[in-house]
Amino acid sequence: DNLTPEFIQRQWQEFCPAPGPFVPTEFKDLSFFEVACKLADTYRKGKVLLAGDAAHCHSPAGGQGMNTGLQDAANLAWKISSVLKGHAPDKLLDSYELERRPIAEWVLSNSDAMFRGTTSQTSAAFNFVRRMFLKVVLGLAPQGSLP
């Protein structure tokens, strides 16, 4: 409801002060980005096992999502293979959640904190990134083209 072109324009002007008179006039697909951190209650129910994003979802901050999912799959793959080949009892599959859940909990906790810390408009990280972004973008303008 609060995401109007006027609101966006005020925010833009407050957080990205232009070197000259810049007024955004057209806005498309206005939305806030929200992170929904989730962790499955259990990674196994009978013959169903969850891995990767099916087991845990978190902020993209830190780039841990794909790595965590691939590590889940690798951990689970050898265990399933061993059980199917008769080299290990079915109980081996129970160790998957014991080993992988603490890692997912750590990633969720840290990526969420990292996301909040870098996107909060009062954070030093947010202000630093904004200043550096503006410096780089304004540095690309031809000499004498800015007031």
N, C-alpha and C positions, 0 to 999 in steps of 0.2 A: 504494500500500500504506500509506503514512504518512498519507493523507488521511482520518482518522477524525473523527467528531464531537468527540471529546475533544481532538484536535490543533487543530481549528478553534476550539474554545472557548478553549483556552490562548492561541492566537495572537490571537484577538479581545480577550481580556482584557489581554494584554500590549500590543498596539498601539492599542487603542481603549478605554482605561480609562473605565469607565462612571461617571457621577456618583452612581450608586446601584447597588443590587444587580440587575444584569441578567445573566441566564443564558440564552443561546440554547439552545433545547431541540429544535428540529427543523431538520434540514439536508436540502436537496434538491439533486440534481445536483451533487455535489461533484467539482470538477476544478480543475486548475491551468491557467492560460492560458499557452500557450507560443507563441512567434513562430517561424515557420519561414521564414527569409529565403532566397530562392532567386533565381537568375539563370540564364536559359537559356544553354547553351553557345554557341548561335548564334541569331540572329534570323531567319535565312533558310536554307532548304534547298530548292533548286530553286524551285518555284512556291509553296511554303508560306512565309508570313511571319508572325512572331509580334509581337503588340503588347500593351500593358497587362499585366494579371496573367498572361497566358500567357507573357510574356517575363520578367517580374520580379514577385516578391511580397516584401513586407517588412512590418515593424511598422506599425500604424496611427498610431503617434506622429508628429506633425507634419502629418498630414492630406495627405500628398503622393500617395497612391495613385491617386486618381481623376484628379487633375491630370496626373500623369505619363502615365497611360494615354490620356487625351484628347489630350495633346500628341503621343504616339506615333502615334495614329490620324490626326491632322491632318498630321503629317509624311509618313506613309505614303500617305495618300489622294491627295494631289496628285501624288506620284511615280507611283503606279499609274495614275492618270488620264492623266498625260503619256505613259507608256509605251504604254498601250492605244490612245491616240489617234494614236500614231506620232510624237509631238513630241519624244520622248527615247528613247535606247537603253535596253535592258533593264539595262545596267550601272548606270543611275541608281539602281535599287533597292538596289544594294550600299551606297550612301551612307547609307541609312536606319540600319543598325546602327552605322556609324561615328559618326553624329551623336547617336543616342539612347542607346547603351549607356553612355557616360560619365556621362550624367545619371542613369540607373538605378543605376549603381554608387555615385554620390554619395548618392542618396536612400537606398539600402540601408544604406550606411555610417552616415549621419547619423541616420536614423530608428531604427536598431538601438541606436546609442549613446544617443539620447534616451530610448528605451524603458527600457534598462537603468538609466540615470541617474535616471529618475523612479519606477521600480518597485522598485529596490533598497531594502530596508528600512533600510539604513544611510545612504542618500543624504539630503542636506539637502533636496532637492526633495520626496522622499517624505514626510519628516517635516513639512515646511511645509504640504503639501497636506492631510495628515492633521489637523494642528492647525487649519487653516482650515475644513476640512469639519466637524470636531467643533464648532468655534465657531459656525458657521452653523446646524448642526442643533440644537445646544443653545440657540441664541438664539431658535429657533422655539417652544420650550416656553413655555407660559403662565407668567407670573410666580408664583413660589411653588410650582410643581408639582414642582420638583426638590429633593432633600434638600440 
